[in-house]
């Protein structure tokens, strides 16, 4: 995994450097893809773009670096940077077994074992976004987004337990306990 220093270098220093270069080049629109996690984890209620990250909930070098990058890039809006921030939730879609995404990897594991394994009761919610929908959202943000605005690109809310059970049901399997 990446270290906090690496997150800072990539997510803040390099992305802000790229944003400055885009500003200097006079680009028509700069699209900075981030993550919906910058607004807050979905604990009990859905989030929107007005949510503020509660730093007391969880200390994450990744999320903190994403937040810092967005703050610095928003400062560049005052200098004329035409930036928009699409922020997808957990993205899933077609992949390849040698380069799986987290959701399809979980589907493969469920189908191969037929086990409904969850942590802490499986009630943790997450929001899943299909990759094709995320791409459409990014293109819409690029074409029609308001400068300096962030857009959560979300899909379906589900718990880990419900997800596992739906995968097994759609495959026609009974869960093995």
PATI-384069 format. One record per residue: x, y, z of N, C-alpha, C in turn; residue number from 1. Coordinates in Angstrom, 3 decimals, padded with zeros to 6 digits. Each point is the difference from the previous one (the first is absolute). Layout:
BEGIN
LOPA       n.X       n.Y       n.Z      ca.X      ca.Y      ca.Z       c.X       c.Y       c.Z  num
LOPA         X         Y         Z         X         Y         Z         X         Y         Z  NUM
...
//
This chain:
BEGIN
LOPA       n.X       n.Y       n.Z      ca.X      ca.Y      ca.Z       c.X       c.Y       c.Z  num
LOPA   000.832  -001.198   000.000  -000.832   001.198   000.000   000.865   001.245   000.000    1
LOPA  -000.654   001.100  -000.267   000.707   001.277  -000.044   000.163   000.561   001.410    2
LOPA   001.059   000.744   000.182   000.273   000.641   001.287  -000.678   001.375   000.028    3
LOPA  -000.182   000.581   001.187  -000.552   001.355   000.068   000.792   001.002  -000.838    4
LOPA   001.334  -000.154  -000.025   000.837   000.895  -000.823  -000.330  -000.148  -001.489    5
LOPA  -000.208  -001.245  -000.429  -000.325  -000.249  -001.410  -001.372   000.573  -000.349    6
LOPA  -000.969  -000.149   000.897  -001.321   000.607  -000.239   000.133   001.508  -000.150    7
LOPA   000.794   000.607   000.869   000.197   001.450  -000.052   000.644   000.409  -001.323    8
LOPA   001.012  -000.756  -000.404   000.705   000.330  -001.257  -000.929  -000.123  -001.198    9
LOPA  -000.705  -001.124  -000.108  -000.842  -000.252  -001.178  -001.286   000.816   000.032   10
LOPA  -000.733  -000.097   001.115  -001.329   000.601   000.046   000.012   001.501   000.205   11
LOPA   001.043   000.534   000.624   000.037   001.442   000.226   001.017   000.656  -000.931   12
LOPA   001.279  -000.292   000.212   001.039   000.710  -000.738  -000.134  -000.161  -001.514   13
LOPA  -000.106  -001.234  -000.465  -000.036  -000.223  -001.446  -001.319   000.446  -000.628   14
LOPA  -001.132  -000.252   000.676  -001.275   000.415  -000.601  -000.130   001.518  -000.003   15
LOPA   000.480   000.670   001.046  -000.047   001.461   000.029   000.978   000.570  -001.030   16
LOPA   001.150  -000.644  -000.155   000.941   000.419  -001.039  -000.617  -000.115  -001.395   17
LOPA  -000.712  -001.091  -000.228  -000.687  -000.172  -001.283  -001.086   001.053  -000.174   18
LOPA  -000.718   000.315   001.061  -001.038   001.033  -000.065   000.618   001.360  -000.331   19
LOPA   001.138   000.304   000.603   000.686   001.275  -000.302   000.448   000.042  -001.461   20
LOPA   000.500  -001.136  -000.499   000.411  -000.056  -001.409  -001.213   000.191  -000.922   21
LOPA  -001.137  -000.570   000.380  -001.225   000.171  -000.792  -000.430   001.462   000.006   22
LOPA   000.091   000.642   001.165  -000.328   001.425   000.099   000.911   000.816  -000.903   23
LOPA   001.303  -000.264   000.076   000.977   000.726  -000.836  -000.244  -000.226  -001.486   24
LOPA  -000.473  -001.213  -000.354  -000.246  -000.324  -001.409  -001.344   000.535  -000.486   25
LOPA  -000.824   000.476   000.919  -001.289   000.564  -000.392  -001.020  -001.034  -000.437   26
LOPA  -000.003  -001.169   000.635  -000.948  -001.042  -000.394  -001.432   000.482   000.182   27
LOPA  -000.898  -000.571  -000.792  -001.424   000.344   000.075  -000.636  -000.556   001.276   28
LOPA   000.398  -001.209   000.402  -000.554  -000.639   001.194   001.026  -000.982   000.546   29
LOPA   000.167  -000.004   001.306   000.886  -000.936   000.670  -000.874  -000.884   000.877   30
LOPA   000.034  -001.305  -000.253  -000.822  -000.952   000.743   000.912  -000.759   000.958   31
LOPA  -000.218   000.215   001.305   000.778  -000.685   001.033  -000.886  -001.054   000.638   32
LOPA   000.245  -001.264  -000.331  -000.791  -001.083   000.564   000.525  -000.289   001.403   33
LOPA  -000.915  -000.013   000.949   000.365  -000.239   001.386  -000.779  -001.206   000.509   34
LOPA  -000.498   000.043   001.208  -000.751  -001.092   000.592  -001.100   000.574   000.875   35
LOPA  -001.149  -000.660   000.035  -001.100   000.447   000.854   000.368  -000.104   001.472   36
LOPA   001.025  -000.758   000.324   000.426  -000.127   001.395   000.447   001.325   000.603   37
LOPA   000.331   000.982  -000.834   000.441   001.282   000.547  -001.118   000.724   000.736   38
LOPA  -001.251  -000.390  -000.247  -001.119   000.677   000.648  -000.344  -000.621   001.342   39
LOPA   000.259  -001.264   000.169  -000.243  -000.701   001.252  -000.374  -001.431  -000.326   40
LOPA   000.336  -000.923   000.874  -000.484  -001.356  -000.232  -001.512  -000.054   000.219   41
LOPA  -000.671  -000.868  -000.738  -001.443  -000.154   000.192  -000.210  -000.938   001.169   42
LOPA  -000.249   000.563   001.152  -000.184  -000.808   001.195  -001.461  -000.399   000.137   43
LOPA  -000.878   000.980   000.091  -001.416  -000.309   000.168  -000.862   000.626  -001.079   44
LOPA   000.323   001.195  -000.403  -000.827   000.699  -000.986   000.829   000.291  -001.242   45
LOPA  -000.667   000.128  -001.145   000.733   000.354  -001.215   000.695   001.358   000.153   46
LOPA   001.056   000.180  -000.757   000.731   001.265   000.019  -000.289   000.763  -001.283   47
LOPA   000.318   001.277   000.011  -000.051   000.793  -001.226   001.203   000.937  -000.006   48
LOPA   000.059   000.853  -001.000   001.175   000.853  -000.165   000.136   001.064   001.087   49
LOPA  -001.015   000.163   000.854   000.096   000.977   001.082   000.580  -000.602   001.273   50
LOPA   000.146  -001.324   000.044   000.580  -000.632   001.184   001.439   000.453   000.174   51
LOPA   000.393   000.100   001.236   001.385   000.325   000.300   000.642  -001.206   000.645   52
LOPA   001.229  -000.258  -000.344   000.721  -001.132   000.558   000.213   000.234   001.481   53
LOPA  -000.329  -000.971   000.811   000.242   000.063   001.437   001.316  -000.723   000.269   54
LOPA   001.054   000.765   000.233   001.327  -000.578   000.161   000.100  -000.885   001.224   55
LOPA  -000.974   000.093   000.914   000.034  -000.839   001.198  -000.505  -001.406  -000.269   56
LOPA  -000.738  -000.208  -001.104  -000.547  -001.320  -000.301   001.121  -000.971  -000.359   57
LOPA   000.866   000.430  -000.869   001.040  -000.909  -000.493   001.152   000.834  -000.529   58
LOPA   001.199  -000.379   000.357   001.157   000.676  -000.560   000.515  -000.806  -001.176   59
LOPA  -000.142   000.531  -001.191   000.442  -000.707  -001.193   000.908   000.909  -000.809   60
LOPA   001.235  -000.413  -000.170   000.949   000.794  -000.778  -000.500   000.176  -001.436   61
LOPA  -000.630  -001.019  -000.557  -000.532   000.084  -001.363  -001.074   001.079  -000.089   62
LOPA  -000.997  -000.083   000.886  -001.108   000.954  -000.063   000.485   001.404   000.329   63
LOPA   000.836   000.122   001.028   000.522   001.313   000.355   000.759   000.627  -001.162   64
LOPA   000.759  -000.800  -000.745   000.736   000.547  -001.141  -000.951   000.428  -001.110   65
LOPA  -001.077  -000.745  -000.193  -001.004   000.374  -001.011  -000.701   001.301   000.378   66
LOPA  -000.306   000.158   001.285  -000.636   001.236   000.466   000.944   001.181  -000.196   67
LOPA   001.266  -000.152   000.402   000.979   001.089  -000.154   000.171   000.388  -001.471   68
LOPA   000.020  -000.993  -000.874   000.147   000.292  -001.427  -001.182   000.827  -000.501   69
LOPA  -001.209  -000.387   000.421  -001.177   000.736  -000.461  -000.002   001.430   000.537   70
LOPA   000.397   000.180   001.247   000.073   001.353   000.574   000.979   000.855  -000.797   71
LOPA   001.177  -000.551  -000.291   001.013   000.763  -000.744  -000.455   000.294  -001.431   72
LOPA  -000.680  -000.957  -000.627  -000.473   000.236  -001.362  -001.144   001.001  -000.021   73
LOPA  -000.840   000.009   001.038  -001.066   001.011   000.088   000.609   001.397   000.139   74
LOPA   001.143   000.103   000.675   000.683   001.294   000.098   000.424   000.488  -001.387   75
LOPA   000.346  -000.920  -000.891   000.404   000.364  -001.362  -001.170   000.494  -000.840   76
LOPA  -001.232  -000.335   000.422  -001.189   000.508  -000.711   000.028   001.535   000.020   77
LOPA   000.448   000.573   001.119   000.072   001.463   000.118   000.960   000.607  -001.028   78
LOPA   000.950  -000.809  -000.468   000.961   000.464  -001.011  -000.468  -000.335  -001.413   79
LOPA  -001.146  -000.694  -000.107  -000.551  -000.303  -001.318  -000.011  -001.467  -000.400   80
LOPA   000.393  -000.912   000.901  -000.021  -001.417  -000.354  -001.444  -000.480  -000.129   81
LOPA  -000.382  -000.497  -001.166  -001.378  -000.470  -000.201  -000.144  -001.474   000.402   82
LOPA   000.060  -000.280   001.306   000.036  -001.377   000.493  -001.378  -000.438   000.483   83
LOPA  -000.310  -001.267  -000.242  -001.160  -000.676   000.582   000.514  -001.294   000.621   84
LOPA  -000.743  -000.497   001.010   000.457  -001.148   000.773  -001.037  -001.126   000.004   85
LOPA   000.026  -000.917  -000.975  -000.847  -001.197   000.120   000.575  -000.896   001.098   86
LOPA  -000.871  -000.489   000.886   000.441  -000.788   001.155  -000.792  -001.300   000.061   87
LOPA   000.463  -001.042  -000.682  -000.733  -001.270   000.022   000.065  -000.704   001.349   88
LOPA  -001.031  -000.816   000.233   000.007  -000.895   001.148   000.793  -001.242  -000.426   89
LOPA  -000.307  -001.171   000.509   000.736  -001.222  -000.360  -000.406  -000.409  -001.411   90
LOPA   000.964  -000.028  -000.909  -000.269  -000.277  -001.412   000.171  -001.493  -000.271   91
LOPA  -000.953  -000.549  -000.761   000.101  -001.405  -000.399  -000.351  -000.106  -001.481   92
LOPA   000.353  -001.123  -000.567  -000.315  -000.262  -001.398   000.930  -001.051  -000.547   93
LOPA  -000.059  -000.186  -001.293   000.847  -001.040  -000.612   001.467   000.215   000.361   94
LOPA   000.670  -001.102   000.220   001.428   000.052   000.280   000.632  -001.276  -000.518   95
LOPA   001.203  -000.229   000.391   000.706  -001.211  -000.381   000.500  -000.648   001.291   96
LOPA  -000.071  -001.336   000.110   000.424  -000.649   001.250   001.413   000.363   000.458   97
LOPA   000.875   000.357  -000.929   001.352   000.379   000.413   000.071   001.446   000.479   98
LOPA  -001.037   000.793  -000.282  -000.079   001.393   000.450  -001.416   000.271   000.497   99
LOPA  -000.400  -000.678   001.080  -001.394   000.127   000.451  -000.258   001.314   000.728  100
LOPA  -001.245   000.446  -000.130  -000.383   001.087   000.888  -000.594  -000.641   001.240  101
LOPA  -000.159   000.768   001.022  -000.350  -000.541   001.302  -001.365  -000.696   000.013  102
LOPA  -000.966   000.508  -000.742  -001.338  -000.583   000.016  -000.046  -001.292  -000.807  103
LOPA   000.551   000.005  -001.200  -000.033  -001.234  -000.793   000.877  -001.080   000.628  104
LOPA   001.048   000.404   000.686   000.820  -000.964   000.733  -000.835  -000.653   001.108  105
LOPA  -000.817   000.785   000.671  -000.880  -000.545   001.033  -001.031  -000.948  -000.625  106
LOPA  -000.537   000.357  -001.159  -000.967  -000.868  -000.689   000.653  -001.339  -000.339  107
LOPA   001.205   000.034  -000.537   000.705  -001.249  -000.336   000.193  -000.870   001.245  108
LOPA   000.384   000.642   001.109   000.226  -000.734   001.242  -001.307  -000.641   000.489  109
LOPA  -001.100   000.729  -000.050  -001.300  -000.533   000.435  -000.419  -001.174  -000.884  110
LOPA   000.152   000.155  -001.306  -000.430  -001.062  -000.914   000.882  -001.239   000.094  111
LOPA   001.287   000.186   000.269   000.879  -001.173   000.072  -000.168  -000.757   001.313  112
LOPA  -000.299   000.710   001.078  -000.127  -000.665   001.305  -001.451  -000.277   000.383  113
LOPA  -000.915   000.783  -000.577  -001.429  -000.020   000.373  -000.193   000.292   001.483  114
LOPA   000.948   000.729   000.590  -000.085   000.362   001.407  -000.416   001.456   000.144  115
LOPA  -000.893   000.247   000.924  -000.444   001.354   000.320   000.794   000.460   001.226  116
LOPA   001.231   000.418  -000.246   000.882   000.407   001.091  -000.047   001.515   000.121  117
LOPA  -000.290   000.474   001.214  -000.044   001.430   000.260   000.743   000.294   001.296  118
LOPA   000.379   001.250   000.160   000.687   000.454   001.199  -000.985   000.814   000.838  119
LOPA   000.006  -000.211   001.296  -000.819   000.779   000.931  -001.475   000.007  -000.377  120
LOPA  -000.532  -001.132  -000.426  -001.421  -000.110  -000.301  -000.399   000.364  -001.412  121
LOPA   000.894   000.605  -000.765  -000.273   000.309  -001.397  -000.943   001.164  -000.222  122
LOPA  -000.255   000.797   001.027  -000.938   001.109  -000.137   000.615   001.300  -000.486  123
LOPA   001.316  -000.002  -000.246   000.656   001.214  -000.475  -000.529   000.347  -001.395  124
LOPA  -000.408   001.244  -000.154  -000.520   000.447  -001.293   001.139   000.498  -000.891  125
LOPA  -000.235  -000.170  -001.274   000.905   000.588  -000.986  -000.831   000.355  -001.215  126
LOPA   000.538   000.884  -000.814  -000.703   000.438  -001.188   000.808  -000.444  -001.205  127
LOPA  -000.641  -000.703  -000.916   000.667  -000.554  -001.173  -000.436   000.733  -001.255  128
LOPA   000.953   000.349  -000.846  -000.261   000.709  -001.253   000.541  -000.811  -001.163  129
LOPA  -000.840  -000.228  -000.999   000.440  -000.727  -001.186   000.926   000.887  -000.826  130
LOPA   001.086  -000.554  -000.486   001.037   000.762  -000.687  -000.558   000.802  -001.182  131
LOPA  -000.932  -000.560  -000.747  -000.587   000.737  -001.130  -000.740   001.242   000.455  132
LOPA  -000.698  -000.105   001.139  -000.703   001.162   000.553   000.983   001.045   000.508  133
LOPA   001.103  -000.450   000.586   001.022   000.930   000.489   000.604   000.770  -001.174  134
LOPA   000.275  -000.689  -001.090   000.561   000.673  -001.178  -000.976   001.045  -000.521  135
LOPA  -001.293  -000.340  -000.084  -001.008   000.981  -000.429  -000.010   001.206   000.933  136
LOPA   000.097  -000.261   001.318   000.017   001.093   000.969   001.214   000.899  -000.158  137
LOPA   001.150  -000.590  -000.274   001.215   000.791  -000.218  -000.164   000.880  -001.231  138
LOPA  -000.541  -000.574  -001.072  -000.204   000.775  -001.226  -001.012   001.124   000.208  139
LOPA  -001.061  -000.268   000.772  -000.982   001.043   000.304   000.622   001.111   000.846  140
LOPA   000.816  -000.366   000.977   000.678   001.006   000.829   000.920   000.851  -000.867  141
LOPA   000.691  -000.631  -000.924   000.900   000.736  -000.901  -000.776   000.959  -000.890  142
LOPA  -001.117  -000.448  -000.526  -000.764   000.815  -000.950  -000.882   001.050   000.676  143
LOPA  -000.577  -000.335   001.155  -001.017   000.868   000.581   000.240   000.397   001.452  144
LOPA   001.055  -000.525   000.617   000.239   000.283   001.415   000.354   001.450   000.242  145
LOPA  -000.350   000.458   001.199   000.356   001.367   000.392   001.431   000.021   000.499  146
LOPA   000.743   000.994  -000.417   001.407   000.135   000.374   000.127  -000.019   001.532  147
LOPA   000.931  -000.828   000.481   000.275  -000.089   001.424  -000.932  -000.923   000.769  148
LOPA  -000.977  -000.605  -000.673  -000.975  -000.854   000.674   000.426  -001.466  -000.031  149
LOPA  -000.422  -000.725   001.022   000.225  -001.441   000.084  -001.327  -000.711  -000.226  150
LOPA   000.073  -001.196  -000.578  -001.189  -000.784  -000.315   000.222  -001.442   000.433  151
LOPA  -000.841  -000.461   000.938   000.084  -001.403   000.411  -000.643  -000.843  -001.087  152
LOPA   000.732  -000.976  -000.484  -000.506  -000.932  -001.010  -000.270  -001.313   000.721  153
LOPA  -001.238  -000.177   000.426  -000.369  -001.158   000.801  -001.021  -000.866  -000.699  154
LOPA  -000.215  -001.158   000.569  -000.930  -000.952  -000.580  -000.895  -000.606   001.053  155
LOPA   000.161  -001.291   000.227  -000.881  -000.767   000.852   000.615  -000.178   001.384  156
LOPA  -000.792   000.310   001.047   000.421  -000.278   001.369  -000.320  -001.448   000.334  157
LOPA   000.926  -000.680   000.637  -000.281  -001.362   000.461   000.948  -000.344   001.136  158
LOPA  -000.409  -000.971   000.796   000.879  -000.496   001.054   000.830  -001.148  -000.570  159
LOPA   001.059  -000.347   000.687   000.821  -001.131  -000.441  -000.833  -001.283  -000.026  160
LOPA  -000.789  -000.211   001.029  -000.826  -001.206   000.080  -000.996  -000.048  -001.162  161
LOPA  -000.710   001.114  -000.263  -000.959   000.027  -001.104   000.675  -000.231  -001.347  162
LOPA   001.191   000.560  -000.156   000.738  -000.178  -001.249   000.328  -001.474  -000.212  163
LOPA   000.576  -000.623   001.024   000.362  -001.417  -000.111  -001.222  -000.856  -000.327  164
LOPA  -001.092   000.246   000.704  -001.209  -000.789  -000.217  -000.572   000.212  -001.397  165
LOPA   000.071   001.224  -000.513  -000.505   000.283  -001.351   000.847  -000.713  -001.054  166
LOPA   001.316  -000.001   000.176   000.886  -000.704  -000.938  -000.345  -001.483  -000.020  167
LOPA  -000.128  -000.605   001.162  -000.325  -001.428   000.071  -001.382  -000.281  -000.601  168
LOPA  -000.954   000.859   000.291  -001.359  -000.170  -000.534  -000.011   000.077  -001.535  169
LOPA   000.686   001.008  -000.553   000.028   000.171  -001.457   000.702  -001.166  -000.696  170
LOPA   000.956  -000.606   000.704   000.708  -001.143  -000.570  -000.775  -001.304   000.198  171
LOPA  -001.087   000.083   000.766  -000.805  -001.200   000.263   000.595  -000.910   001.047  172
LOPA   000.851   000.561   000.875   000.657  -000.785   001.036  -000.647   000.226   001.350  173
LOPA   000.098  -000.994   000.841  -000.347   000.138   001.420   001.315   000.260   000.729  174
LOPA  -000.030   000.881   000.968   001.218   000.275   000.769   000.353  -001.189   000.868  175
LOPA   001.322  -000.324   000.025   000.511  -001.026   000.919   000.443   000.714   001.256  176
LOPA  -000.365  -000.512   001.129   000.388   000.666   001.257   001.197  -000.680   000.619  177
//
